[in-house]
Amino acid sequence: MTGLDDSPVDAADAPVRKIIHVDMDAFYASVEQRDDPALRGLPLAVGGSSRRGVVAAASYEARKFGVRSAMPSVTAKRQCPGLIFVPPRFDVYRAVSHQIRAIFRDFADEVEPLSLDEAYLDVTRDKARLGSATAAARAIRARIRAETGLTASAGVSYNKFIAKLASDQNKPDGLTVVPPRRGAAFVQTLSIRRFHGIGPVTAAKMEGLGIFSGADLAAKDREWLAAHFGNSAAWLHDLARGIDHRRVRSNRPLKSLGGERTFFHDLMTDTEIREALAHVCTVVWDRVAKKGARGRTVTLKLRYADFRTITRAKSAPSPILDGAALLAMGEAILSPLLPCEQGIRLLGVTLSKFEGEEDMVEAGSGDLLSLI
C-alpha cells in the first residue's frame, strides 16, 4: 500500500464517518485488455475512430502520449499514431460493474455509485468485521482483482471530498489513507486543479487571483471569497480546510446527464454556434460514457443575448451509442434554429430517457455540468 499515512482510520481518528472511494483503473480500456490479451501493453482507446469520434477511455499506455477521455479521436491519433481504437461494449462494462457493486455490498450498506467504475462506501459500521476502514479497502481491492482480473485504486478518509482526492493520489492500483489529523494538511498540499468541483474556468480565475494550491485557498477568509466567488464562498472555505459534511447516499435514479456553457462573448455566426455545440457534446458524452448510460432523448438549450431561453428536444428510436450520434442529434435540433437573429450567450445539451433506468444510479435525480 502507498499513501501519506498507512495507519488505519479508526474510531479515534474518525469520530463521525469512515469513507472509502473506490475508482477502477482505466476501467473500459482495462476490460478490453483483459478480454483480449493481444491488446495488453499497447496504447488503446475505447471509442469511435471516425472524424467525429470521441475517446471514451484510454489505457495508461495511451495516456503517456497525452490521450485522454473526451478528446476528439482525430486529436488522439495525431498525438499517438500507434493508437488502437476499439468500439465500446457497454453491456460488458455494466456486467463487470454489477460484479464490483456486489463486492461493495459485502463491506457497506451505504454505497453511492458515481458511474460504472467508481463509488463511495460508508464503512463507519464495520460490516465485514475487519477492524478498520483501511483493512476494508485492502480487502475490497483484493476481491476485485480476484473476481474480475482488474485493479482498483482506493482512498480512505473521514469525508467524501478527501476520499476521492486520495483515490487518485497513487493510481493505478494504489491505496491512500488520510486520517482526520492529516486532512487539512493533505488538501493544502494539492493544486486547486485537483479539487473536484472546481472546473478549468474557475481554476483559471483563482490562479489569476494568486490561488494555486489548497494552502493559498485556505489563506483567504470568507469575506474575500464571497467578494470573488459569491455563493460558493462557504463551500470553498470548507474544502480548503478538509471539511465536507455530505453523506454517502445510495441508489437514487439518474434521470438525465447534460452540460451547458456560458460564453464571455455572444456567439453570432453559424460556425461559432456549431463549434460550441460540438464542444459541449464532447464533454457530455464523456460523462455519459463514464456512467455507461444509453439515452434516447437529446435536449438542446439556447439562451439568447436578451436572456430569452428556449429548449428543443428530439428522441431517437434506439439508444444513442457514441459521441458522433449525440452530436448528429444535436445538429438536427440546432439546424432549424439557424441563422440566429441575435447572439447566443449560453448553449446546453442534455441526454435523457435512459435504457434500463432502474440500473442507473446517481447522487441526484439529474446531473448537469456547468462548463463555465
C-alpha positions as CSV (number, residue, x, y, z in Angstrom):
1,M,0.0,0.0,0.0
2,T,1.1,3.5,-0.7
3,G,-0.1,6.8,0.8
4,L,0.5,9.7,3.1
5,D,-0.3,7.6,6.2
6,D,-0.9,3.9,6.2
7,S,-2.3,3.7,9.7
8,P,-5.9,2.6,9.9
9,V,-8.7,5.2,10.1
10,D,-10.2,4.0,13.3
11,A,-12.9,5.3,15.7
12,A,-10.4,7.6,17.5
13,D,-9.3,9.2,14.2
14,A,-12.8,9.5,12.6
15,P,-15.5,10.1,15.2
16,V,-18.1,10.8,12.5
17,R,-17.6,8.8,9.4
18,K,-15.2,6.4,7.6
19,I,-15.5,6.8,3.9
20,I,-13.8,4.8,1.1
21,H,-13.8,6.0,-2.5
22,V,-13.0,3.2,-5.0
23,D,-12.0,4.0,-8.6
24,M,-11.3,1.4,-11.2
25,D,-8.1,1.9,-13.1
26,A,-8.8,2.9,-16.8
27,F,-11.9,0.8,-16.5
28,Y,-13.2,0.4,-20.1
29,A,-9.7,0.1,-21.5
30,S,-8.6,-2.4,-18.8
31,V,-11.7,-4.6,-19.5
32,E,-10.7,-4.6,-23.2
33,Q,-7.1,-5.5,-22.4
34,R,-8.3,-8.2,-20.0
35,D,-10.6,-9.8,-22.6
36,D,-8.1,-9.6,-25.5
37,P,-4.5,-10.4,-24.4
38,A,-3.2,-9.1,-27.7
39,L,-4.1,-5.6,-26.6
40,R,-2.1,-5.7,-23.3
41,G,0.7,-3.3,-23.1
42,L,-0.5,-1.3,-26.1
43,P,-1.8,2.2,-26.4
44,L,-5.6,1.7,-26.5
45,A,-8.6,4.0,-26.8
46,V,-12.2,2.9,-26.4
47,G,-14.4,5.0,-28.7
48,G,-15.0,5.8,-32.3
49,S,-12.1,6.3,-34.7
50,S,-14.1,8.4,-37.2
51,R,-13.6,12.1,-37.8
52,R,-16.3,12.9,-35.3
53,G,-15.4,10.1,-32.9
54,V,-14.6,10.8,-29.2
55,V,-12.3,8.9,-26.8
56,A,-14.4,7.4,-24.1
57,A,-11.5,5.9,-22.2
58,A,-7.7,5.5,-22.7
59,S,-5.3,2.9,-21.4
60,Y,-2.3,4.0,-19.3
61,E,-0.1,3.3,-22.3
62,A,-2.1,5.8,-24.3
63,R,-2.2,8.4,-21.6
64,K,1.6,8.6,-21.7
65,F,1.1,10.3,-25.1
66,G,-1.5,12.7,-23.7
67,V,-4.5,10.8,-24.9
68,R,-7.5,11.3,-22.5
69,S,-11.2,10.8,-22.3
70,A,-13.4,13.3,-24.1
71,M,-10.6,14.1,-26.6
72,P,-11.6,14.1,-30.3
73,S,-10.4,10.9,-31.9
74,V,-8.5,12.7,-34.7
75,T,-6.5,14.6,-32.0
76,A,-5.8,11.4,-30.1
77,K,-4.5,9.7,-33.3
78,R,-2.3,12.7,-34.0
79,Q,-0.8,12.6,-30.6
80,C,-0.4,8.8,-30.6
81,P,0.0,7.5,-34.2
82,G,0.0,3.9,-33.0
83,L,-3.2,4.3,-31.0
84,I,-5.6,1.3,-31.3
85,F,-9.3,2.0,-31.2
86,V,-11.9,-0.5,-30.1
87,P,-15.6,0.2,-30.0
88,P,-17.2,0.4,-26.5
89,R,-19.1,-2.7,-25.2
90,F,-21.3,-1.1,-22.6
91,D,-23.2,-4.4,-21.8
92,V,-19.9,-5.9,-20.8
93,Y,-18.9,-2.9,-18.7
94,R,-22.2,-3.0,-16.9
95,A,-21.9,-6.7,-16.2
96,V,-18.4,-6.1,-14.6
97,S,-19.8,-3.1,-12.7
98,H,-22.5,-5.3,-11.2
99,Q,-19.9,-7.7,-10.1
100,I,-18.0,-4.9,-8.4
101,R,-21.0,-3.5,-6.7
102,A,-21.9,-6.9,-5.3
103,I,-18.5,-6.9,-3.7
104,F,-19.1,-3.4,-2.2
105,R,-22.3,-4.6,-0.6
106,D,-20.4,-7.2,1.4
107,F,-18.5,-4.3,3.1
108,A,-21.0,-1.5,3.3
109,D,-24.8,-0.9,3.5
110,E,-24.4,2.6,2.1
111,V,-22.9,2.6,-1.4
112,E,-23.1,5.6,-3.7
113,P,-22.1,4.7,-7.3
114,L,-20.9,7.8,-9.2
115,S,-20.5,5.8,-12.5
116,L,-19.9,2.3,-13.6
117,D,-16.3,2.5,-12.4
118,E,-16.3,4.4,-9.1
119,A,-18.3,4.6,-5.9
120,Y,-18.3,5.9,-2.3
121,L,-18.7,3.4,0.6
122,D,-19.6,4.4,4.1
123,V,-17.9,1.8,6.3
124,T,-18.4,3.6,9.6
125,R,-20.2,0.5,10.7
126,D,-17.7,-2.4,10.3
127,K,-20.0,-4.7,8.4
128,A,-17.2,-7.0,7.4
129,R,-15.7,-7.0,10.9
130,L,-12.2,-6.3,9.7
131,G,-11.3,-3.7,12.3
132,S,-10.6,-0.6,10.2
133,A,-11.6,1.2,7.0
134,T,-8.1,0.6,5.7
135,A,-8.4,-3.1,6.1
136,A,-11.8,-3.0,4.4
137,A,-10.2,-1.1,1.4
138,R,-7.4,-3.6,1.1
139,A,-9.9,-6.5,1.1
140,I,-12.2,-4.8,-1.4
141,R,-9.3,-4.2,-3.8
142,A,-8.1,-7.8,-3.4
143,R,-11.7,-9.2,-4.1
144,I,-12.0,-7.0,-7.2
145,R,-8.7,-8.3,-8.6
146,A,-9.5,-11.9,-7.8
147,E,-13.1,-11.9,-9.2
148,T,-12.7,-9.6,-12.2
149,G,-9.0,-9.6,-13.0
150,L,-8.9,-5.8,-12.8
151,T,-7.2,-3.4,-10.5
152,A,-8.8,-0.6,-8.5
153,S,-7.4,2.4,-6.6
154,A,-8.9,3.5,-3.3
155,G,-8.9,6.5,-1.0
156,V,-9.8,6.2,2.7
157,S,-10.7,9.2,4.8
158,Y,-13.3,10.8,7.0
159,N,-15.3,12.5,4.3
160,K,-16.1,12.1,0.6
161,F,-14.1,15.1,-0.7
162,I,-10.8,13.8,0.7
163,A,-11.5,10.1,0.0
164,K,-12.0,10.9,-3.7
165,L,-8.8,13.0,-3.8
166,A,-6.9,10.2,-2.1
167,S,-8.0,7.5,-4.5
168,D,-6.4,9.5,-7.3
169,Q,-3.2,10.1,-5.4
170,N,-1.4,6.8,-6.3
171,K,-3.1,5.5,-9.4
172,P,-3.0,2.9,-10.8
173,D,-3.5,0.1,-8.2
174,G,-2.9,2.4,-5.2
175,L,-4.3,2.8,-1.7
176,T,-4.0,6.2,0.1
177,V,-5.2,6.8,3.6
178,V,-5.8,10.3,5.0
179,P,-6.9,10.3,8.7
180,P,-8.6,13.4,10.2
181,R,-5.4,14.7,11.8
182,R,-3.9,14.9,8.3
183,G,-6.9,16.0,6.3
184,A,-6.4,19.8,6.1
185,A,-2.6,19.4,5.5
186,F,-3.3,16.9,2.7
187,V,-5.8,19.2,1.0
188,Q,-3.5,22.2,1.3
189,T,-0.6,20.4,-0.5
190,L,-2.7,19.9,-3.7
191,S,-3.2,22.1,-6.7
192,I,-6.6,23.6,-6.8
193,R,-7.0,22.0,-10.2
194,R,-7.1,18.7,-8.4
195,F,-10.2,19.8,-6.4
196,H,-13.3,18.1,-7.9
197,G,-16.0,20.7,-8.3
198,I,-13.6,23.4,-9.4
199,G,-13.6,23.5,-13.2
200,P,-11.0,24.9,-15.6
201,V,-12.6,28.3,-15.8
202,T,-12.9,28.8,-12.0
203,A,-9.3,27.4,-11.6
204,A,-8.0,29.9,-14.1
205,K,-9.8,32.7,-12.2
206,M,-8.3,31.6,-8.9
207,E,-4.8,31.5,-10.4
208,G,-5.3,35.0,-11.7
209,L,-6.0,35.9,-8.1
210,G,-2.9,34.2,-6.8
211,I,-4.6,31.0,-5.6
212,F,-2.7,27.9,-6.9
213,S,-2.9,25.4,-4.1
214,G,-5.2,24.4,-1.2
215,A,-2.9,26.4,1.1
216,D,-3.4,29.5,-1.0
217,L,-7.2,29.0,-0.8
218,A,-7.1,28.4,3.0
219,A,-5.3,31.7,3.4
220,K,-8.4,33.6,2.2
221,D,-11.2,34.4,4.6
222,R,-14.9,34.0,3.9
223,E,-15.4,37.7,3.1
224,W,-12.7,37.7,0.5
225,L,-14.1,34.5,-1.0
226,A,-17.6,35.9,-1.1
227,A,-16.5,39.0,-2.9
228,H,-14.8,37.0,-5.6
229,F,-16.9,33.7,-5.8
230,G,-20.3,34.6,-4.4
231,N,-22.4,31.8,-3.1
232,S,-19.5,29.3,-3.5
233,A,-17.6,31.1,-0.7
234,A,-18.6,28.8,2.2
235,W,-18.1,25.7,0.2
236,L,-14.6,26.8,-0.9
237,H,-13.7,27.9,2.6
238,D,-14.6,24.4,3.9
239,L,-12.8,22.4,1.2
240,A,-9.6,24.2,1.8
241,R,-9.8,23.0,5.5
242,G,-10.7,19.5,4.7
243,I,-14.4,19.9,5.7
244,D,-17.1,18.1,3.8
245,H,-20.4,17.1,5.6
246,R,-22.0,15.3,2.6
247,R,-23.3,11.8,3.4
248,V,-22.9,8.7,1.2
249,R,-26.3,8.3,-0.4
250,S,-27.4,5.1,-2.1
251,N,-29.3,4.3,-5.3
252,R,-31.1,7.3,-6.4
253,P,-32.3,7.1,-10.1
254,L,-30.4,9.1,-12.7
255,K,-32.8,10.8,-15.0
256,S,-30.5,12.9,-17.2
257,L,-27.0,13.9,-17.9
258,G,-26.0,17.2,-19.5
259,G,-23.7,20.2,-19.8
260,E,-24.0,23.8,-20.6
261,R,-21.6,26.6,-21.5
262,T,-21.9,30.3,-20.9
263,F,-19.8,32.4,-23.3
264,F,-17.9,35.6,-22.4
265,H,-18.9,37.0,-25.9
266,D,-22.1,36.2,-27.6
267,L,-21.8,33.7,-30.5
268,M,-23.0,35.4,-33.7
269,T,-22.2,33.1,-36.6
270,D,-23.4,29.6,-37.5
271,T,-19.9,28.3,-37.5
272,E,-19.3,29.6,-33.9
273,I,-22.5,28.1,-32.7
274,R,-21.9,24.7,-34.3
275,E,-18.4,24.6,-32.9
276,A,-19.8,25.3,-29.4
277,L,-22.3,22.5,-29.8
278,A,-19.5,20.1,-30.8
279,H,-17.5,21.1,-27.7
280,V,-20.5,20.7,-25.3
281,C,-21.5,17.4,-26.8
282,T,-17.9,16.1,-26.4
283,V,-17.9,16.9,-22.7
284,V,-21.4,15.5,-22.2
285,W,-20.6,12.3,-24.0
286,D,-17.5,11.8,-21.7
287,R,-19.9,11.9,-18.7
288,V,-22.4,9.6,-20.4
289,A,-19.7,7.1,-21.4
290,K,-18.3,7.0,-17.8
291,K,-21.7,6.2,-16.5
292,G,-22.4,3.6,-19.2
293,A,-25.7,5.3,-20.0
294,R,-27.7,4.8,-23.1
295,G,-30.3,7.5,-23.6
296,R,-32.7,8.2,-26.5
297,T,-33.7,11.9,-26.0
298,V,-31.5,14.9,-26.6
299,T,-32.5,18.3,-25.4
300,L,-30.8,21.5,-26.7
301,K,-30.9,24.7,-24.6
302,L,-30.2,28.1,-26.1
303,R,-30.1,31.4,-24.2
304,Y,-30.0,34.5,-26.4
305,A,-28.3,37.8,-25.9
306,D,-31.6,39.3,-24.5
307,F,-31.7,36.3,-22.0
308,R,-34.7,34.7,-23.7
309,T,-34.2,30.9,-23.3
310,I,-35.6,28.1,-25.4
311,T,-35.3,24.3,-25.3
312,R,-35.9,21.9,-28.1
313,A,-35.9,18.1,-27.8
314,K,-35.7,15.2,-30.2
315,S,-35.9,11.4,-29.5
316,A,-34.2,8.6,-31.4
317,P,-35.9,5.3,-31.9
318,S,-33.0,3.5,-30.2
319,P,-30.3,4.5,-27.7
320,I,-27.5,6.8,-28.8
321,L,-24.3,4.8,-28.8
322,D,-21.5,7.3,-29.3
323,G,-20.5,10.9,-29.3
324,A,-20.9,11.3,-33.0
325,A,-24.5,10.2,-32.8
326,L,-25.1,12.6,-29.9
327,L,-23.6,15.5,-32.0
328,A,-25.6,14.5,-35.0
329,M,-28.8,14.6,-33.0
330,G,-27.8,18.0,-31.5
331,E,-27.1,19.4,-35.0
332,A,-30.5,18.1,-36.2
333,I,-32.2,20.1,-33.4
334,L,-30.0,23.2,-34.0
335,S,-30.2,23.5,-37.8
336,P,-33.8,24.8,-37.9
337,L,-32.9,27.5,-35.4
338,L,-30.1,28.9,-37.6
339,P,-29.3,31.6,-38.5
340,C,-29.8,33.4,-35.2
341,E,-31.1,36.9,-35.4
342,Q,-29.2,37.7,-32.2
343,G,-26.2,36.3,-30.4
344,I,-26.1,33.1,-28.3
345,R,-24.8,33.6,-24.7
346,L,-25.4,30.0,-23.4
347,L,-25.7,26.6,-25.1
348,G,-26.6,23.4,-23.3
349,V,-27.1,19.7,-24.2
350,T,-28.9,17.1,-22.1
351,L,-29.4,13.3,-22.7
352,S,-32.3,11.5,-21.0
353,K,-34.7,8.6,-21.4
354,F,-32.1,6.1,-20.4
355,E,-32.2,2.5,-21.2
356,G,-32.7,0.3,-18.1
357,E,-33.1,3.3,-15.8
358,E,-33.5,1.0,-12.8
359,D,-29.8,0.2,-13.2
360,M,-28.7,3.8,-13.4
361,V,-27.8,5.4,-10.1
362,E,-26.6,8.8,-9.1
363,A,-26.4,11.1,-6.1
364,G,-29.3,13.1,-7.5
365,S,-32.2,12.8,-10.0
366,G,-30.3,14.7,-12.7
367,D,-26.8,15.7,-13.4
368,L,-25.9,18.9,-15.2
369,L,-22.4,20.1,-15.6
370,S,-21.7,23.8,-16.0
371,L,-18.7,24.1,-18.3
372,I,-18.2,27.8,-17.4
